[in-house]
Amino acid sequence: MKILILFIALLSFQCSFAQSYEQLMDLASAQIKSQKYRDALSTLKKAFHQQGDRGKYDYANALVVALQCGKNDLAIAWLEEGVKLGLGDNEQELSYFKNDSIFKPILANSSYKRILKHMEFQIQERYKRDRIWQNEVAANAISEKQAFYQHAQAGFALYHVDQEGLEIPYLVFVPRGYHCNAPTRALFFFHGGVVSDTAAFTIDPQTRFEPIFTIGDSTNSIVIYPFQKGNPGWKNYKYMSAVISTILADVKLRYFIDTDRIYLGGLSMGGNVSYQFAQEQQTDFRAFYAISAKPKIAEVSHPIYSLHAKDDSLYRYDDLLKVRRKVKKQQKKWMLKSVAKGGHGFMYLPMGEKSTLDFFRMMFNKEEE
């Protein structure tokens, strides 16, 4: 049942924009924690009749509640809905559905067995696609500039730089509109924080689905995506600044970057440090941006653009406004845009992807007009 606790913790992030659905899911979460399963079952049934942007963990909780109430057929039906949203798409979740005692009443059910086999097949197919992608990013890497820039394959290429004895990987995403004989805008993107006690660097193939790459393609921008995990991580600004300088110099040797149109920013913890970069007197970057980030404004020397959801529960929008009011002299260089709903991870929701694309287009238009 340990995984159930994780599902409950993620429930609020996965819930919909519709307030009525959100309220019902919050109530169901409280009822589950209090082990009032019959009440939770009634609440969940009402919620699923409402309009809402449902997440797979909504159904993960729901099917457990149904099992607790002896509603095995309903539990399987809800599991099937969750699978459509990606539930059971990794080994950890599959193991949970195979081995947790809560599923004992339906282990022999033919529909349940079929669902588990489908999960296994999907995971194996994903592993195949991941391996293909990993081979592609290695093959797409190009050598340093010789007399002329080389043709670059659209898509991803993987590189590494050495910083203080650590080999740090980073991806370069090349948009379809890139030509090696024309200077192209570049966009650094720092991912959100990852909890780890020690420094470690891994390349997760699922990174290729990050919305920032769709934005790069839509705006004909090269996206530079460094990987960082644990300490020193994004928190150590001096270290991070040195890493970025090394990566930028490396990228310039391989791709025809427009040096007047390089932007830097990120999401959440990756966006927090953007405010520090914007305070530097000398910089290689035209402007900075921060998405769902905690503001750290003292004296901004360069333009910075912020995008924030008004219902963000991690970095509250009201707290951001308080910081903004304290730096009135800097407000002309600090442009703030907001979305009404979506929470801390709104960028990953369909509605949030469009808002984020509009945000980048606005920033580019203002800076390059």
C-alpha positions as CSV (number, residue, x, y, z in Angstrom):
1,M,0.0,0.0,0.0
2,K,3.0,2.3,0.0
3,I,2.4,3.3,-3.6
4,L,-1.2,4.4,-2.7
5,I,0.3,7.0,-0.3
6,L,2.3,8.3,-3.3
7,F,-0.8,8.4,-5.5
8,I,-2.7,10.4,-2.8
9,A,0.1,12.9,-2.5
10,L,0.1,13.5,-6.3
11,L,-3.7,13.6,-6.5
12,S,-4.0,17.4,-6.2
13,F,-1.5,17.9,-9.0
14,Q,-3.4,15.6,-11.3
15,C,-6.8,17.1,-10.8
16,S,-8.7,19.1,-13.2
17,F,-9.2,22.8,-13.9
18,A,-13.0,22.6,-13.2
19,Q,-13.6,23.8,-9.7
20,S,-16.5,21.4,-9.0
21,Y,-14.3,18.4,-10.0
22,E,-11.4,19.7,-8.0
23,Q,-13.5,20.2,-4.8
24,L,-14.9,16.7,-5.1
25,M,-11.4,15.1,-5.6
26,D,-10.0,17.1,-2.6
27,L,-12.9,15.8,-0.6
28,A,-12.3,12.2,-1.8
29,S,-8.7,12.5,-0.9
30,A,-9.6,13.5,2.7
31,Q,-12.0,10.7,3.0
32,I,-9.4,8.2,1.8
33,K,-6.9,9.4,4.3
34,S,-9.6,9.0,7.0
35,Q,-10.4,5.5,5.6
36,K,-14.0,6.5,5.0
37,Y,-14.0,4.4,1.8
38,R,-17.8,4.2,1.2
39,D,-18.0,8.0,1.5
40,A,-15.0,8.3,-0.9
41,L,-16.6,6.0,-3.4
42,S,-19.8,8.1,-3.5
43,T,-17.7,11.3,-3.9
44,L,-15.6,9.7,-6.7
45,K,-18.6,8.6,-8.6
46,K,-19.9,12.2,-8.5
47,A,-16.5,13.6,-9.5
48,F,-16.2,11.4,-12.6
49,H,-19.6,12.6,-13.8
50,Q,-18.2,16.2,-13.8
51,Q,-16.1,17.7,-16.5
52,G,-12.4,17.6,-15.6
53,D,-8.9,17.1,-16.8
54,R,-8.3,13.8,-15.0
55,G,-5.0,12.3,-14.2
56,K,-4.0,8.7,-14.0
57,Y,-3.6,8.9,-10.2
58,D,-7.2,10.0,-9.8
59,Y,-8.2,6.5,-11.1
60,A,-5.4,4.8,-9.1
61,N,-7.0,6.1,-5.9
62,A,-10.5,5.4,-7.2
63,L,-9.9,1.7,-8.0
64,V,-8.4,1.1,-4.6
65,V,-11.4,2.7,-3.0
66,A,-13.7,0.5,-5.1
67,L,-11.8,-2.6,-4.0
68,Q,-12.1,-1.6,-0.3
69,C,-15.8,-1.4,-0.9
70,G,-16.0,-4.8,-2.6
71,K,-16.8,-3.2,-6.0
72,N,-14.4,-5.3,-8.1
73,D,-16.0,-4.7,-11.5
74,L,-16.0,-1.0,-10.9
75,A,-12.4,-1.1,-9.8
76,I,-11.4,-2.8,-13.0
77,A,-13.4,-0.3,-15.1
78,W,-11.6,2.6,-13.4
79,L,-8.2,0.8,-13.8
80,E,-8.9,0.6,-17.6
81,E,-9.6,4.4,-17.6
82,G,-6.4,5.0,-15.8
83,V,-4.4,2.8,-18.2
84,K,-5.7,5.0,-21.0
85,L,-4.0,7.9,-19.3
86,G,-0.7,6.0,-18.8
87,L,-1.3,4.2,-15.5
88,G,1.0,1.2,-15.2
89,D,3.5,2.5,-17.8
90,N,6.6,1.8,-15.6
91,E,8.0,-1.1,-13.7
92,Q,7.3,0.4,-10.3
93,E,3.6,0.8,-11.0
94,L,3.3,-2.6,-12.7
95,S,4.9,-4.3,-9.7
96,Y,2.4,-2.5,-7.4
97,F,-0.5,-3.9,-9.4
98,K,0.9,-7.4,-9.5
99,N,2.0,-7.7,-5.9
100,D,0.1,-5.4,-3.5
101,S,-2.3,-7.3,-1.3
102,I,-5.1,-4.9,-2.1
103,F,-5.5,-6.5,-5.5
104,K,-5.8,-10.1,-4.2
105,P,-9.6,-10.2,-4.9
106,I,-9.1,-9.6,-8.6
107,L,-5.8,-11.3,-9.4
108,A,-7.6,-14.3,-10.9
109,N,-10.0,-12.0,-12.9
110,S,-9.5,-12.5,-16.7
111,S,-9.9,-8.8,-17.4
112,Y,-7.4,-7.9,-14.7
113,K,-4.9,-10.4,-16.2
114,R,-5.4,-8.9,-19.6
115,I,-4.8,-5.4,-18.3
116,L,-1.5,-6.5,-16.6
117,K,-0.4,-8.1,-19.9
118,H,-1.2,-4.9,-21.7
119,M,0.9,-3.0,-19.2
120,E,3.8,-5.4,-19.7
121,F,3.6,-5.0,-23.5
122,Q,3.5,-1.2,-23.3
123,I,6.5,-1.1,-21.0
124,Q,8.5,-3.3,-23.4
125,E,7.5,-1.2,-26.4
126,R,8.6,1.9,-24.5
127,Y,11.9,0.4,-23.7
128,K,12.4,-0.3,-27.4
129,R,11.6,3.3,-28.4
130,D,13.8,4.6,-25.6
131,R,16.8,2.5,-26.9
132,I,16.2,3.8,-30.5
133,W,16.2,7.3,-29.2
134,Q,19.3,6.8,-27.2
135,N,21.1,5.6,-30.3
136,E,19.8,8.5,-32.3
137,V,21.0,11.2,-29.9
138,A,24.5,9.7,-30.0
139,A,24.4,9.5,-33.8
140,N,23.2,13.0,-34.2
141,A,26.1,14.6,-32.3
142,I,28.4,16.6,-34.6
143,S,32.0,17.4,-34.3
144,E,33.3,20.9,-33.4
145,K,33.3,23.5,-36.1
146,Q,36.0,23.2,-38.8
147,A,36.0,25.7,-41.7
148,F,32.2,25.7,-41.8
149,Y,29.3,24.6,-39.7
150,Q,28.1,21.1,-40.5
151,H,24.6,20.1,-41.3
152,A,22.7,19.2,-38.2
153,Q,20.0,16.6,-38.1
154,A,16.7,17.9,-36.8
155,G,15.9,16.5,-33.4
156,F,18.2,15.7,-30.4
157,A,21.9,15.3,-30.0
158,L,23.7,14.4,-26.8
159,Y,27.0,15.9,-25.6
160,H,29.0,16.1,-22.4
161,V,31.2,18.7,-20.8
162,D,33.7,18.3,-18.0
163,Q,33.2,20.6,-15.0
164,E,35.4,20.2,-11.9
165,G,35.9,16.5,-12.7
166,L,32.3,15.7,-13.4
167,E,31.0,14.7,-16.8
168,I,27.8,16.7,-17.3
169,P,25.5,15.7,-20.1
170,Y,23.3,18.1,-22.0
171,L,20.9,17.8,-25.0
172,V,20.8,20.1,-28.0
173,F,17.4,20.1,-29.7
174,V,17.6,21.3,-33.3
175,P,14.4,22.6,-34.8
176,R,13.3,21.6,-38.3
177,G,13.9,25.1,-39.6
178,Y,17.5,25.2,-38.6
179,H,20.1,25.7,-41.4
180,C,23.8,25.5,-40.8
181,N,24.4,28.7,-42.9
182,A,22.0,30.9,-41.0
183,P,22.3,32.2,-37.4
184,T,19.5,30.7,-35.1
185,R,18.1,31.8,-31.8
186,A,19.1,29.6,-28.8
187,L,17.2,28.9,-25.6
188,F,18.7,27.4,-22.4
189,F,16.2,25.5,-20.4
190,F,16.9,24.3,-16.8
191,H,14.6,21.5,-15.6
192,G,13.0,21.4,-12.2
193,G,14.8,20.1,-9.1
194,V,15.4,16.4,-8.5
195,V,15.9,15.2,-4.9
196,S,19.2,13.4,-4.4
197,D,21.8,13.3,-1.7
198,T,24.8,13.1,-4.0
199,A,25.7,14.5,-7.4
200,A,24.5,12.3,-10.2
201,F,23.7,12.8,-13.9
202,T,21.3,10.7,-15.9
203,I,19.7,11.0,-19.3
204,D,16.0,10.0,-19.0
205,P,14.7,9.2,-22.5
206,Q,11.3,10.5,-21.4
207,T,12.9,14.0,-21.4
208,R,12.2,14.1,-25.1
209,F,8.6,14.7,-24.4
210,E,9.3,17.9,-22.5
211,P,7.0,20.7,-23.9
212,I,10.0,23.1,-24.2
213,F,11.1,21.1,-27.3
214,T,7.8,21.6,-29.0
215,I,8.2,25.3,-28.3
216,G,11.7,25.2,-29.8
217,D,10.3,23.7,-32.9
218,S,7.4,26.1,-33.2
219,T,9.7,29.2,-32.7
220,N,12.7,27.9,-34.7
221,S,14.9,28.0,-31.6
222,I,17.7,25.7,-30.7
223,V,17.0,24.4,-27.2
224,I,20.0,23.6,-24.9
225,Y,18.9,21.3,-22.1
226,P,21.6,20.6,-19.4
227,F,21.0,17.7,-16.9
228,Q,21.6,18.3,-13.3
229,K,20.6,16.3,-10.3
230,G,21.3,16.6,-6.6
231,N,24.1,18.7,-5.2
232,P,25.6,21.0,-6.3
233,G,22.6,21.2,-8.6
234,W,20.9,24.5,-9.6
235,K,21.3,25.9,-6.1
236,N,25.0,26.6,-6.4
237,Y,24.9,29.7,-8.6
238,K,28.7,30.1,-9.0
239,Y,29.1,26.4,-10.1
240,M,26.0,26.6,-12.3
241,S,27.2,29.7,-14.0
242,A,30.6,28.1,-14.9
243,V,28.8,25.0,-16.3
244,I,26.6,27.1,-18.5
245,S,29.5,29.1,-19.8
246,T,31.3,25.9,-20.7
247,I,28.2,24.4,-22.4
248,L,27.6,27.6,-24.3
249,A,31.1,27.7,-25.7
250,D,30.8,24.1,-26.6
251,V,27.5,24.6,-28.5
252,K,28.9,27.6,-30.4
253,L,31.5,25.4,-31.9
254,R,28.9,23.0,-33.4
255,Y,25.9,25.1,-34.2
256,F,25.4,28.5,-35.9
257,I,24.0,30.4,-32.9
258,D,22.8,33.9,-33.2
259,T,24.8,35.4,-30.4
260,D,22.4,38.4,-30.1
261,R,19.5,36.1,-29.4
262,I,20.4,33.7,-26.6
263,Y,17.9,33.3,-23.8
264,L,18.2,31.6,-20.4
265,G,15.7,30.3,-17.9
266,G,13.9,27.3,-16.6
267,L,11.1,25.7,-14.6
268,S,10.6,25.7,-10.9
269,M,14.0,25.3,-9.2
270,G,15.6,25.6,-12.6
271,G,13.8,28.9,-13.0
272,N,14.7,30.3,-9.6
273,V,18.3,30.8,-10.5
274,S,17.3,32.9,-13.6
275,Y,16.6,35.8,-11.3
276,Q,20.3,35.6,-10.2
277,F,21.5,35.5,-13.8
278,A,19.4,38.6,-14.6
279,Q,21.4,40.6,-12.0
280,E,24.7,40.1,-13.6
281,Q,26.2,43.3,-15.2
282,Q,27.9,41.3,-18.1
283,T,26.1,38.5,-19.7
284,D,25.9,36.5,-23.0
285,F,22.1,36.4,-22.8
286,R,19.6,38.8,-24.3
287,A,17.0,38.1,-21.7
288,F,15.9,35.7,-19.0
289,Y,12.7,33.8,-18.1
290,A,11.3,31.9,-15.1
291,I,8.3,29.5,-15.2
292,S,6.6,28.5,-11.9
293,A,9.7,29.9,-10.1
294,K,10.3,31.5,-6.8
295,P,11.5,35.1,-7.4
296,K,14.8,36.4,-6.1
297,I,14.9,40.0,-7.2
298,A,17.4,42.6,-5.9
299,E,18.6,44.8,-8.8
300,V,17.8,43.4,-12.2
301,S,20.3,44.5,-14.9
302,H,18.6,42.7,-17.8
303,P,15.0,41.9,-18.8
304,I,13.4,38.9,-17.1
305,Y,10.0,37.4,-18.0
306,S,8.0,35.4,-15.5
307,L,5.1,33.0,-16.1
308,H,3.1,31.7,-13.2
309,A,-0.2,30.0,-12.4
310,K,-2.4,31.8,-9.9
311,D,-3.2,28.6,-8.2
312,D,0.4,27.4,-7.8
313,S,0.6,25.8,-4.3
314,L,4.4,25.4,-4.1
315,Y,5.4,29.0,-5.1
316,R,2.3,31.1,-4.4
317,Y,1.4,33.7,-6.9
318,D,0.5,36.2,-4.1
319,D,4.1,35.8,-2.7
320,L,5.4,36.6,-6.2
321,L,3.3,39.7,-6.3
322,K,4.6,40.8,-2.9
323,V,8.2,40.6,-4.1
324,R,7.3,42.5,-7.2
325,R,5.7,45.3,-5.2
326,K,9.0,45.7,-3.3
327,V,11.1,46.3,-6.4
328,K,9.1,49.0,-8.1
329,K,12.2,50.4,-9.8
330,Q,12.8,47.1,-11.4
331,Q,9.3,46.4,-12.7
332,K,10.1,47.8,-16.1
333,K,12.6,45.1,-16.6
334,W,10.5,42.4,-15.0
335,M,7.5,41.3,-17.1
336,L,5.0,39.1,-15.3
337,K,2.4,37.0,-17.1
338,S,0.0,34.6,-15.4
339,V,-2.4,31.7,-16.2
340,A,-5.5,31.3,-14.1
341,K,-5.2,27.6,-13.3
342,G,-3.0,24.6,-13.7
343,G,-0.9,24.6,-10.5
344,H,2.9,24.4,-10.3
345,G,3.1,22.0,-13.3
346,F,0.6,23.9,-15.6
347,M,3.2,23.8,-18.4
348,Y,2.6,20.1,-18.8
349,L,-1.1,20.3,-19.3
350,P,-2.6,20.8,-22.8
351,M,-4.0,24.3,-21.8
352,G,-0.6,25.2,-20.3
353,E,1.4,24.2,-23.3
354,K,-0.4,26.8,-25.4
355,S,0.0,29.5,-22.7
356,T,3.7,28.7,-22.5
357,L,4.2,28.9,-26.3
358,D,2.3,32.3,-26.3
359,F,4.6,33.5,-23.5
360,F,7.8,32.7,-25.4
361,R,6.5,34.3,-28.6
362,M,5.7,37.4,-26.6
363,M,9.1,37.5,-25.1
364,F,10.8,37.0,-28.5
365,N,8.7,39.7,-30.1
366,K,9.4,42.3,-27.4
367,E,13.1,41.6,-27.3
368,E,13.6,41.3,-31.1
369,E,11.2,43.8,-32.6
